[in-house]
Amino acid sequence: MNELSDQQPRKPFLYVVVCAAGIAGDVGKLITAAQDQQWDVGVVATPQVLGFIDVQVIEAQTGYPIRSTWRSPGDPRPLPPADAIAVAPATFNTINKWAAGISDTLAVGILCEAYGLGIPTAVLPYLNTAQAAHPAYRQSLDRLREMGVLIGSYEPHRPKAGGGADRFRWEEALELLTPEVSE
């Protein structure tokens, strides 16, 4: 008898890359939606977002440590390999660095590698209209689309107003990724 036949099938593994935006504290909504759709989830955080989220709550929800820094050589990998990646909320800074290939944080490094590894990736931008007006942002979105990144439909909010949390559709990342992963 095959030893693997006694094991439960592995659920697909989703990396949620979370960036420092005012709505980042609601990332649990995406984690819950993914778990409801039978994903295992691990969170990769930009260093700045750690002050925006409840690390203990998220780690308890996922069962994995949040990753925000590179591990030392020889240290075990704390997360399984990703079957897909959702970047939510994705800030102006992260989108532009990712499109330019600037791998200065673990989160952006993982995103840059995902392209070469062929990992389906969806991004849900969250920024204001002044940032969205900058030419680098549109160029970055175009480059990400050329790379096969699936881009969500969030409409930027007014500068200095924050907000838009009621219009931010966390589950859209899963809607974008599901056809890619199930092929």
N, C-alpha and C positions, 0 to 999 in steps of 0.2 A: 504494500500500500504506500502511496506517495505521502511523504511527511507533510507536504504543503496542503494536502486535501483536508487535513484536520484543522487547519488555520482558517480564520475568517478572511474573506477577501479584503485587501487593503482599500480603504477609502481614498479618493483623490485628495491630494494635499494642496491647500491654497495658502500662499503667502499673502498677507495683507500688509502692504507698505503704507504706513500712516505718517503724514507730514504735519508740521506745526501750523495748524489753522484753528481758528476759534471753535470749529465744530468737531475737532478731533476727539474730544471727550465722548462723542456719540459713536465711536467706532464699534462698540459692542453690538450696535444694530446690524452692521454688516457681518460680524462674527456669528451672531445668532441666526441670521438668514442663511449663511453658508452652512452652518451646522444642521439647520433644518433641511437643507438639500443634500445632506450626507457628505459634506466635506469635512476633513480634518483641517484645522486652521492654526497657523503660526503667525505671529506679528513681528514685522521688522519696522523699527521706528527710526526716523531721523533723530539725531541727538537733541534737537531743540524741542521736539514734541513731548519729551518725557515729562515736562512740567504741565502739559495739557491733559494728560490721560492718567487714569488710575491703574498703575502698573500691576498692583496686586490683584485687582478685580479681573483685569484682562488675562493675566497669567492663570488665574483660577478658572476662568471661562474656557480658555483654550487647552489648558493642561501642559503648556510649553512656556519656557522663559521668553520674554520679549528680547529680541536681538537689536542692539543699536551700535555695537562696536565689533570690529573684527576679532575673531578668536585667535589665540596664540597657536603657532605651529604645534601639532601633536595633540591639541585639545580636541575632544570629541565634538562632532557636529551636533548642536542642540536641536536642530530641526531636520526632518526628512527632506529630501529633494522636492522642489515645487513641481506640481503638475500644471499650475497656473498661478498668475499673480494679479492681484487687484491693488491699485494704487489709489487710496482714498482716505482723506481728501488729499489731492495733489496740489501743491502750492506752485506759484509762479517760479520760485527759485528751483524747486526740484524738477519741474518740467523742462526748464531751460538747461539746467546742468545735464540732465539725462539725455536730451536731444543732442547736446554738444559733446557727449561722451566724457564729461568731467566726473570722475569716479572718486570723489573726495570723502564720501561717507559710505558706510556699509550698505545703506539702503540704495543709494544711487549706483554703487558698484554692482549690487545684485541685479538692478534693472538693466544696466549696461550689458552684463553677461547674459541675461535672459534672451536678448536678441540673438546672440550667437548660439545659444543652446536650443532655440526654437520653442521657448516656453510661451504659451499664449498669455498675453498681458492686456489688461484693461486699465484705463486711467479715468478717474473722475475728478476733473479740475475743480478747484475752489479758489477763486480770486476775485478781485474787484475790477470794475470797468476800466479804471486808469491803468492797471497792470495789463489787462487784456488788450488795451489799445497799443501797447508797446510792440514794435515790429518783431522783436525777438520772439515774442509769445506765438504769434501766428506762424512764423518760420519753424519754431520748435514743434508745433502741432503738425505742420506739414511733414516734417522729417519723421516724427513718430508714426504718422499714418503710413509713410513710405516703408517704415520698418515693420509694418503689420500690427502696430499697437491699436487697440480698439478704444475709441475715445467717447466718453459719456457726453451727455447733453446739457450739463449745468449752465445756466445763464449767469454771468458775473453780477455781483451785487455792487451797490454804490460805494465809492471810496469812503473810508472813515466811518462807515455805517455798520460794518459787519453784517451779520444777518444772512439770510438766504438758507438758513438751516432747514426751514420748513419746505424748501424747494429742492433740497439735496436728496437725491434718491439713492441711498446706499445700495439697495438691491440691484440697481442698474448694472453694477459691475458683474454680478452673477448672470444677469440676463445677457450681457455681452459675451461672457466667457463660456456659458453652457454649450452653445453649438460648437465652439472650438474644441472643447475638451471631450465631448461625446463622439467626435468623428473617429 
